[in-house]
Amino acid sequence: MQTLTNLKNNLSFEDFKAEVINDYKTAVVSRECSLLGRREVLTGKAKFGIFGDGKEVPQLAMAKAFMKGDWRSGYYRDQTFMMAIGELTPEQFFAGLYANTDIKEEPMSAGRQMGGHFVTHSLNDNGSWKDLTKQYNSSADISPTAGQMPRLLGLAQASKIFREVKGINTTNFSVKGNEVAWGTIGNASTSEGLFFETINASGVLQVPMIISVWDDEYGISVHAKHQTTKENISEILKGFQRDKDNKGYEILRVKGWDYANLIETYQEAAAIAREEHVPVLIHVLELTQPQGHSTSGSHERYKSAERLDWETQHDCNTKLRDWIIESGIATNEALVEIERIAKRNVREAKKNAWNTFLRPIKKEHQELISILKQVESKSVNRVFLSKIKDSLITIDEPTRKDILSHARKALRYIVGESFTEKSILTKWINDIFENAQPKFSSHLYSETQRSNTRINEVKPTYNDDAQQVDGRIIIRDNFDAIFNTYPEALVFGEDTGNIGDVNQGLEGLQEKYGELRVADAGIREATIVGQGIGMALRGLRPIAEIQYLDYILYALQIISDDLATTHYRTKGKQKAPLIVRTRGHRLEGIWHSGSQMGGILNLAKGVNLLVPRNMTKAAGFYNTLLLGDDPAIVVECLNGYRLKEKMPNNLGNLKTPIGVVETIKEGTDITLVSYGSTLRIVEQTAKDLLAVGIDVEVIDVQSLMPFDLNHDIVKSIAKTNRVMIIDEDVPGGASAYILDKILNEQDAFQYLDSAPKTLTAKQHRPAYGNDGDYFSKPSAEDIFEAIYDVMYELSPNDFPKLR
């Protein structure tokens, strides 16, 4: 261990002792929270618990090196760190365990995430940015193992951008790019590909990132010998160690119970990352997990008696306690008193948190009992209602589920009756739902004036002599206008920089705006998206390019679990308005088939999914998105870059509205709904149908999420009385999603005279080549015949059967 002199640095001895004692108090409070938290789960007051016991001391050291303006991207063991930086109190810890839905009481997620998932608030109530340079910052945790790593890369890269790119207004976001991004991960989770992808990418980018690996030798019940080659993550990452000739990582090792060395190690790591913008990996060894992985099991089932005995002896809190006494900083008696007070305070915090959580629910409980008594006295079914009321009375600590379940069951017994008290009960139930549902469902998207759907349309305008140009020229020149207008905007991806993307939509822009703003990236889709999430969290406006739509599968977990839920899981206290740019539709072959739409629609709620039919529409979407706060995926048409479009004179200013459909052709016989490249085939087929007397209305969806907010499609169906959704996704994918929206949200059934139809690709992904496309996805002939068949059913005499 380090000597006392080395540790105290410039502090007076008395100040140093006070700091050590305060650290010990924090460690004891955190441990007691873990112990009581487990009991609360096992007694049924909380659903699940996963705690940071055994990791307290290294987190105290990390907190000492963590500065205001810095960012954390961690996982569910970091409660001691959050307490040490003053962003988590014991009462808030228990409020999270009980899932209190009041953001003031439970600031980590307002009960939307289980305990152990931490966040700080980046936004004011109106969605504007706080001054992030004057507060400690934590990005919102997610549970999927190693899922915090890609975002960490972006948080660190933002400092590089702020330091090296001129012209960005860094107010509220950075002080000369000096901020460090701190990541934490368990040793077992380093087996995940996301960890290795992030390690490699940050070594390439050379960003100020510090990763702490909390190593207790287990991943739930699985020992490190089954997890990691050589059972040692820092050993196998030696090749990343920088030297005088090669950039790379600084790799440090320290024992997790060695308080003095931990402090020195973290101070060293912080200086390297902050000053040199070099990533650092700290392998924190010999940690323990006193209560096992979580409340779902006991570690005595899989750890030997010898291992359990070793953990008792090497518990970091115990080791810190022994060192304090040996160093003469405090006596055993003084520490016993600290422990006694800490336990009392935590018990009091637990009690207060539970009472605060239960108070509004008990109020509703008593209200319902009173109403049920009145209803019971008036109903002919009072015997049954009495049983419901009595059952409710016996619940001492009810949930809202308990209350509403009893109330709604009571309604069944008075459904045929009419009296004032019934109306009171019905209104009470409706009011509870109106007040309670937003506690669980709000903020999937921005609810401020910066919601993407609030940005007004600006139509393209044209000079009289406007030229017909390749679509790629329109998208390129629009990006040029974007980068010229927004210094904080940047784009990165595979082949994005030097060659200006594979379809030349960014041609020449790297030379004009530099390698940091128009950047090439390795083949690593998950961390490309992660870069974007992290930078968006810090106020930049990143555009992450995924070369083709099918490659988005590599990043879909990050999009689904992290990006799509950021605003929701923080109840509007963080935003990550990342734009994911990709291309798809009518692609050839299994791997470039663009058949992921249904999956994205189901997995990425919280992200706008935009499907422009041409490059002018796509340009308008990018301009709209840069004024809003919601993340989005823009799927450009791969076969549209070389198609001719008229050149607008208001690039950079035109805006395509989000959540709004467009009627491309009006008609009277049937409404056709489609998007992207398939829409062009529908347009062409509409002309052929006119030749046989069928007049179709063609609607471009444009935006799949959100979908047709003005309900314009149902207005069309009210006119035509028939509808067909035509889509190149597999059956049950996007077409089923669209049909559900039309029938169940827009209530189109009442206007239909024929069964609603879908025309999709085949079950399989498309085979390669022109014939593969023809036999796999809807062709012009498929569309013609499907529509003709609908008209044949309506009038066989006018439309004789084709085949």
Steps between C-alpha positions, in 0.01 A plus 500: 500500500596864462630681802292761674731774375462401137123489528428827674689717247431866580230442760569573865504186709175596669329571168635174364363305795161667457493403133586138573237480773242652267588239237455225756161641597392495135621142460312386811180681395518346154556152641211536740276609212596181317429281802164661577415514131530124471270455798240731347492281190482176692213633713308603188515878519717520191503288185871445448833619629852518361752686710855635519617326815864395479585780255484796740866596544609523135193709429606745772836533325333551163277771647805695621636523145161573342453872430203718419438482128614137487265221394434151628371206294476215742295211625292392792777463762593868527284621787799592719644720226170681458479554875860623512440771237181607678255379235331221700365503853393191696140617476529526122663157494193348666260710293655334195464158658130562563451649150365834619355674193570852631812632323570727798513206738659255256714714266671205330201396288177575688454128555546401134818305560585263781728627774870531429450687172629852538471832316545871547269759348634677192182687411277762652125438506458677165757272335780760492851405607633549849862611534661158483846641574394597851354167606600137528345309210384142469340361187198281570596140574362197317502138616621313186855400581765717332221710345646805673824473305406639154342809658816550708703531180283789380507676835880496483517595133292810569791641702728447202253678272457788744878538535597474134209623285478877471179701497288288735323686779617295797303696759330254738685206343877514530800686633766457231418131465648420841217268604565130555246226432510232770371151430446213737441136420510164676781263408263241352336756271835567334428177312238686297581615149384852584785530749766394252351716226514801728853424616622485143312810384614719789860391445471606137328830578719586803230647718497588875333187631569303817353151532492338843458124503360387836646148526349262755582192288138405430221571253199397709603136562754465220865531600752708306664185363187456284482871415843632411813361339770475770225603747634854477365775276793740543744221420340423166468869413875559534525551127301822541762647736647814348874546461732772373438401139132402501179652627274284708382462858651554838420184696511512879436233761408547864348293778146599583554505876817712492362844583822699469616339176152532353503876557845535345404281203184695424679833529764374256236374257307826513810706424588286198149501353422864576826654385614266224166368370625144534262220603576313822392160623510439875473135595376498860585157640411297810151640548220310670125467477377441858135438411550329169392627161147613584193418706411221257740254663771422751869481416549227757364265233799545273789633709717267705543540873858608436389769258233629737757514781741690273227749413431563866867573563542719190178699527603851396308670781661275759844564351439875505388479861814308601723748318334798670571349841856390411580847367379672814230691316223377732448252779283190487258667741465803274431279198244297694314822574518603132355162403225525759392844382519398133277197556248711691495766228455245222215332685335841542553578130343167405200569720455852361528380140242228554254736671549760226438237235193361673333825607322596173404139436347465846303816436353342185443180698287679758314695231399179324389328820275797573354495147444122512307537825267746330464280190437194714214672682318573171564185296289184483832312487617634834607154619761471223605861536545453873749219436700723265497786751601274789780347294632848427482600867723207600790628287713712732758606243322501164636563153310696237448168326321368811278807516403519134448127471243510781333813360463357149366169627238689698375664180403159362238456769325832432525507122122482456417740780467878501563717803721796591754296694569287191589813307728609784684164488533511122634854507741411781646210298534715188668778698748257654595369157528851359735601780690173536557386142740785412712404799587184307458605136605862451810633325547227244560799277567864585199679649647848461481749214809328357313181422581398142131494414467870588744612229298653218533395138691717256437381146780493243502798265652512153641749257326517165806347334564237773709215370428129527790353698593169657338454841844471659575862403195619692589306815866604472427868462249487783762345729737776393241755612451314829871493588537863404206598723555271800862488626389235750380267222725214393468173308697177526480144376650241270638669184332822606804725499767470235281376214189686612293186574448207263242694299679835502238673713783666696736553211771757574367590845786353702746717315282802571408435865784283628552142609332542839172630360478270197671189623572145395434229756589135522259217430335514843134600481420472871766750602422728205153537651656517846720790389188680390308437822784624719565811295127581480479475880763773515329748269659417165287411196649177367391309189607136528511327164424128472598411148202278416175432680576133563821597683285678755439159656849526652390817678134421560555396861662834579230688309226305677631480855684831524412761236127426478452506877726789609229766521244255641715339767611841631145637486617781273813591695747394229479509122709347224375643167723278289429465128580155359546523125472183292380379161276218391195394295499285187846370577626177348592183681438359845739736679393825335130433485367773727259264675570623855218756519264291708776426750598865529138602543457261789836555666563871462192674640630837613691557176348663190516262202495702177475355148533781242420405141766725348800710596311829520271346760803354681675839503189653650494238774861575603423871518193431715681263733777749576239734647343234722590288800397148401737239355427362155595245237487627143488227232602648167411316179812331370374512142420869531849648493523486121138579424434853377325756719444870454754701700335711777629851565437479876724212605583523869166668566238268349342275761305177465240466777525199730194285561323635191405300190483642149240423234696451178200430278132543568252232397159352575516119485757389762758655733854370451744558785874450454841660555859513380602344171192280479292817483656579162379166366154574639501839325593341168237228541233760575537625144455147362190452715342815359519339157262225616266737684636474856569835666719452810598747771872473588628604842864522606537413868831693528519446877440157656567616857310716572229399256240723330431725796230689309316176405503594133495137385162432657367812328607347171340165587176680583501610136618178327360241748794269428865482606814306411838531671788422265836441657826316433543379859415140589136406578398614846764772502451865413182430303338343806613797709345744251177303479472490879542876515234555234244256640549532875620858547323666208189279522482446124276191524188711484592623152609172340288324240771242427743311720820699561794350313876486537749421226846423629822324412520124542580339834866469411750773435540585133714285281780664301468661157217645297304176498561458871344839561209425265410175674566626852348847524185660360546578132294737286305201371439371854362838600285532189348153542441536875308822447319361199388200709344733756303669223408159352340402832307827491385476138586177308320624190702817477826332595515141365739269683857537380639156586 
